[in-house]
Amino acid sequence: MSPNGSDRSPRRPMRRKLLQALTAGLVLATATGCTWEDFPRLGMPTPTTEEAPRILSLWQGSWAAALAVGVLVWGLILWSAFFHRRSRTKVEVPPQTRYNMPIEALYTVVPLLIVSVFFYFTARDESELLKLEDKPDVTVNVVGFQWSWCFNYVENVDGSTGDAKKSKELEAIPDRYKNAFPADAGGVYDCGVPGTRNPQNNNPGPTLWLPEGKRVRFVLTSRDVIHSFWVVPFLMKQDVIPGHTNAFEVTPNREGTFLGKCAELCGVDHSRMLFNVKVVSPERYEQHLKDLVKKGQTGYVPAGIAQSGHEKNREANIL
């Protein structure tokens, strides 16, 4: 009986709260929209490019390593808490351990090893994912601006005359990317505004068309501030920086319409910088380019801010 005359044990409220917390955790873990097939991806969408499984593998490996380290740390904490807690029958202070050099060396070396392993696999995969072919099958100049996107299709399309390598609108793009442009590529373009909608599914934003099974190079330029080009199921994104051109390549391997967005906080209407990516057969892709010609959307829109002096020096060193 407690001092106030109640039979209620002071431990019962704590046990009840613990049970409630465990129940809430179980509900959160099981009452989601994910199926068992989704669980191995650990929150990632189904990959839709040939390169995306490499990113998914790195993500899964990082989680596995983090879980192993977490279990070890939690185990040591619980072990210390339960097996070295103060005894109810003893009141003396237990022996104190100071300056244990083997343990101090261990918790210094082990984190360094963990970080080194993470760094190795990240650097290995990054070098592969950012590798550029000499001649990609398709080149698209993605232009980010407040608050939407433009897509310059650097293609030799019937009905569009010009040369992308000499185009004034594409002057901001470095020569090392222009060298891979097709000869006499007059090109076509498509632009959006925040109110643009995909006519098939009514999703917001302009629609970027890509051919299935073709290696696509994205050349990323900005007209104003830093944006980030992210096609969610590609599992790949890269910053779109004014005065600095980035590029990466993917090979879409699944037809469908996918969501894209800006992943960099770029201002008040950042949340409206959405777009769609429609992956179709190569024949349907070619037809779309011809449809843009019929609409009069030939040539290119301005790619963005000219290269900074620092970027020009970097390009000179690369070339």
N, C-alpha and C positions, 0 to 999 in steps of 0.2 A: 504494500500500500504506500502511495506517495505521501510526502509530508502534509499535503493539504487534505488528506483523507480520501483521495480518489484512488480507484483501482487501476486507473489508466497509466500505462507505462510511458515514460517520456520518450522512449524509442519508437513507439508506434507511429506518431506523426511522420518521423523521418522515413520509416519503412514504407508508409503509404505514399509519400512523395516520390520515393525511389521507384515504387511500382508504377505510379502514374507516368513518370518520366520514361521508363522502359516501354510502357504501353504506347505512349505517344511516338517514341522512336520506331517501334515496330509498325505503327500505322503509316508513318511517313515513308518508311522503306518499302512498304508493300502496296500502298494505295496510290500508286503513280500510274501514268499512262504507258509505261514501258512494259514490254513483254520479255520473256526469258531470252528470246533471240536478240533483243536489244542490249541485254546486260553486258556481254563481252566487249561492246564498243564503249562502255563507261561514259555514256552521255553524248558521244559523237554520232553524227548522222551517218547513214550508209554512204560509203565512198562512191563517187561517180567519175573518177579519173584513174588512169593507170598509175599515177604517182601518189594518190591519196593513201593507199594501204601502208606505204612507208611511214607517213605521218601518224596514221592510226597505230601502227606498231610501236612507234616512239612514245605515243601517249599511253598506251597500255603498259609498256615497260616502265615508264615513270611512275605510274600508279602502283605497279607491283613492288617496285623498289621502295616507294614511300610507305606502302603498307607494311613491308617487312621491317623497315626501320621503326615505324610506329609501334608495331607489336613488340619489338625488342625494348623500346623505351617505356611503353606502358607496363610491360612485364617487370622491368627493373623498378619502376615506381611502386607498383603494387607489392612486389616482393619486399621492398624496403618498408613500405607502410604496414604490412601485415606481420612480417617476421621480425621486425626490429621496433615494434611499438612498445611503449612503456608497459611493464607488467603491473597488474593491479595489486600484487602482493609485495612489490618492491618499490621503494620510493627513492633509492639512490640514482644519481645520474649515471647512465651507462658510459663505458669508455669512449672517448672521442678520438677519431682518427684524423690526423693532419698530415699534409704533405706526402701523400701516397704517390710517388713518382710514376710507377707503372700505370696506375689508373689515370693520372693526368696526361701521360703520354698517349694512352689509349683513346681518351675522348678528344685529343687533338688530331691524332693521325687518322682515326676512322672517318670523321667528317671530311677530311681532305681527300681520302680515297673515294668516298661517296660522290663528292663534287667532281672529282676527276673522271669517274666513270660516266656521270651525266654529261660532262663536257665532251668526252670522246664521242659518244653516240650522237649527241646533238650536232657536233661539228661534222661528223661523217655524213649524216642525213642532210644537213643544210647544204653541203657542197654538192650533193647529188641533185637536190631539189632546185638549186639555183643554176645548174648547168644549162647552157644555151647551145642549141645546135647551130651549125653554120647556116643552114637554110630551113627554117621551119615551114610547115605546110601552109599555115595561115598566120598573118600578123594583124593584130588589132591594137590601135592606139587608143587607150582608155584615158579620157580627159575628165578629171574631177573638177567641179566648181560648186560654189554655193548657189543652189542646193540640189544639184542633180548630176547627171552624167551624160557625156557624149562618147560615141564610139566611131572612130575612124577605121573603116575596113580597108587596109592597104592591099588592094587587089587590082588585078588587070581585068576590068569588067567591060564588056561590050557596051558602047554608048557613053563611056566616061573616058575622056582624054586627059593626059597630063603625065607627070612623073613625080612620084612621091619623094624621090631622092633630091629633087630640086624645088619642091613645093615650099612657098613662103610660109604657109600655114604650119608646116612641120619643121621649121627652122630650129625649134627648141630641142628637137631630138638629136642626140649625138650621132656622129658619123658611124660609129661602130654598130649601131642598130640599123642605120639607114643602109649600110652595106648589104644587109640581108633582105632588103625590100625587093620585090619583084621588079623586073625592068618595065618601064612605061606603065606603072601602076597609077591610073587616073583616080581610082578609088571611089568609094561611096561612104556616106556617113549617116548616123542617126543620133538625134539628141532628145533629151527629155527635160521636163520640168517637174517639180514636186507633184503636180496634179496628173501627170501622165499615168495611164493604166494599161495593163496588158489586156488586149481584146479577148483572149481566150479564157482567162481565169479571173480577170478584173483585179489582179494584184497591182499595187502601186509601183510606179517607176517605169523607165524605158526598158526595152527588151534587147539584150545582146544575143545574137544568133551565132551558134558555133556548129561546125560539122563533127559528127561522131567519128572516132577513130583517126582523126587528124591531129598532128601536133600543133598546138596553138601558142603563139608568143604574144603575151600582153606587154605592151610598152606603156608605162604609166607616167602621165604628166598632169600637172595641176595649173589652174589659172589664178589661184589666189592663196589658199592656205593649205596646210597638210591635211590630206584625207587618207583613207585606207581602203583599198579595193579587196573585198572579201566575198567570195562565192561560197556559201556555207557548206554544201556537200563536197566541194573541192578540197576542203580541209586546209586551204592555203590562202593566205592573205599577205599583202605587202603595202607599205606606205606609198602614198602618192604625194610627192614633195615638190613644191615650186622651186624651179631652178636646179632640180636634180632629178634625173630620169632613172627609174627602176624598171626592171623587166624580169619576168619569169615565164616558164612554159609548162603547159599541161596537155594531156591527151584525153579528152572526154570519151568515156566508153559506155555511156548509157544515155539513151534518148529520154527527153522529158524537159519540163520547165522547172527551174530551181530558183531559189531566192538568193539575192545578193544585197549587200548593204555596205555603208561606210562604217568602219570599225575604229575611227579616230574622232574624238570629240572636236568638231570643226566649227562650232558656233551654235547660234540659237536654234536653227532648224536642222541640226545634225540628224535628228531622228527621222526626217523626211527624205534623207538621201538613200532611197531604196532603188533597186533595179531587179530585173529578171534575167535569167540566162536560159535560153531555149536551145537545147542540143537536138539536132535533127540529122537526117541523112545528108551526105555530101551533095546529092542532087537537089534536095530541098533547100540547102544552104545557098547553092549557086542561084537558084530561082529567087531567093530572097534578095540577093544582091541586085539581080535584074529588076526586081520590083522597086527597089530604092532608086534605080536609074529612072524608071518610069515616073516616079514621084518628083524627079528633078533634084534628088539629093546626091548630086555628083560632086567629086572633089573632096576636100577636107575642111573641117572647122579648125580654127586655131588651136594648136596643141597646148599652149600655155605659156608660162613665164620663161623667158630665155635662160639659158644656163648661167649660173653664177660663175664668177672668176675662179673660185676654188674648184668647182666642178669641171671647168674647162681644163685646169691644170691636171686634175685627176685623169681625165680622158686622154690628155696628151701623154701621160706616163703609161697608161694602159696600152695605147696604140704604139 
